[in-house]
Amino acid sequence: MLKEFHEKYAKSCKEKPAILRSLYQYLTGYTLTSTNKAEEAIDARVSKFFLNSDDPKLLLDLRHLNGRVKDPKYNPFWEEMQKFLDEKSVVHERRHNEIAYMPFAISVRDLREQILSRLPPDSAAPTTSWIRLNFFPANGFINSAAQYTGKFKVKHAVQQRLLRVHHEDADFAYYQYLLLKTFAVKWRDHCLMQCMDDKAIVPVGEPHKPTPAVSRAHHRGLVNTNSANLTTDHDYHICGIVPSVCLFVDIPDNSRGSFYHGDVHITLKDKIFQPSTPFRHAAETVKIVRSYFSEDDVNANKPIIVRYTDGGPDHRPTFASVQLASILEFIALDLDMVIACRCAPHQCYNNPAERMMSLLNLGLQNVSLTRKEMEIGHEMKMKSMSTMSAVRKNKNEVLISALKESINAPIQIVKDVFSRLKRTHGDVYAHDACSEDEITGILNIAQIVSEDLNAENVEKLKDLTKVPELKNFVEKHCRKRQYSFQVKKCRLEDVDSCPYCSINPPRLEESLYNELHFLPDPVLENGEYKSFEAVYGTETDDRDRPGLKFSPEAVENDKDKKSLFIADGDEQEKFVDLYPAMNVARKGLYTVPVN
């Protein structure tokens, strides 16, 4: 009979044998025994598909027939429970059925108590086990699943972190990234592309108190059979390591190719004394480029650098410090052009550097770190400093020097681990942090633009327009946008009149340089963004950015506090909408009215 069924329908319906076997079993009610292991596995997958589809048109759920005859005394409880679930349940938007998840009760016992609190006193209630069996089973393939009735479309589920925060500029910023990739492909023979991001801090425990390097271990490691791989059961730490990741992309032949291939450079920094700043990132980039992408150890071997980062304070292109750091890189490497783009808020998953974090986590699996023990006197003083700010404010140079040496020991361990990592499409390099002298050397490059700038005042500069020479440089060479900052040498006809470009003329050939233009902004037309070819070389702006069109309306509280500005010491004036006027004076601040 089975053979006749296959011969009759196999050619006409052209279904796979596994589907025909499943249909035969369903129509005849006869359970077939698989002839081999491969057939058994296929049948199991087909059955699993039908069970997980939750589509009543494909499969009839007879679980509601399970259980004993209803006891009428529990009817008020079941009815109230159905009302409660209708009020609280939230249906998952990506499922086609009506099964709700359970974020409204800690446990079945808690759910039972909540229902009883809505009923009159002394109301009858079923046991927690019987309530549980009226749910949907979390796993439909275990034996106990046959005992569930599915009366209430609720099941236990572990929360999954799959939701992403949407931002109004997400599409705009992502298309800006697509334009950046197309630009990089167009100039791939003359361009270096970077994707940068800082990994989460790697904790370093106190002496004899090792702290896990990653919060959750996902892989087993190799250990000696005579020892145990143990660590402390807490993650409190003051010291830590900041790995700054820089992916130098092997630019593909077209913009749809992979931008995840290339060498990864990881700079390991002390969390306390070597925080990530725009100028430190600039010094790191210059150091790496001169070591790996330079023929004379000074200038980059390609005159264009494009960069894609997240929107942290050390990479935000609207910040003066980030803009100035890009200008210093532009001068230090004698580049014809620098383009620094960032993703929209909450959209850092678009950054290819994020994918490198899983590789680093693989190296840190089952690793626990502790700093090297200092002299007993230094350790006693260290115990009195329980925060990072307290350590930074300490003026004891001997203690600070000893602490830096103590933290350097785990940094070298992590550096060795990262250096042993391998990638299929590229190598991994681990570097020590830039020294203060190297950062000072980058800051002093600002004197090329203005003699009034030096390493001491450059870092404190909050407004590039306050220095006339720097203001003139920005107006001639830079383009500022919300999600990008670009620096480019003058046009060929203006080179002789520019103080900088007359000394450092464009490195590209004249015919090529005439085709080099600023990265265009996304431009909307009939609800769609124009292609790169349509906007490249034209004057564009970011008027199509949704953030400009849909500015939030000011509430009454904003209007009431609009006249409050504060200044604390030498810090810049800041807008305050949190402190009433009576508290401003108490904090040593003063108000400035707005004209």
Beta strands, then each sheet from edge to edge (+ up, - down):
strand 1: 191-198
strand 2: 202-204
strand 3: 211-212
strand 4: 239-249
strand 5: 262-270
strand 6: 304-309
strand 7: 337-342
strand 8: 368-369
strand 9: 428-432
strand 10: 478-480
strand 11: 484-488
strand 12: 524-525
strand 13: 528-529
strand 14: 565-566
strand 15: 574-575
sheet 1: 2+ 4- 1+ 6+ 7+ 11- 10+
sheet 2: 2+ 4- 5+ 9+
sheet 3: 3+ 8-
sheet 4: 12+ 13-
sheet 5: 14+ 15-
end
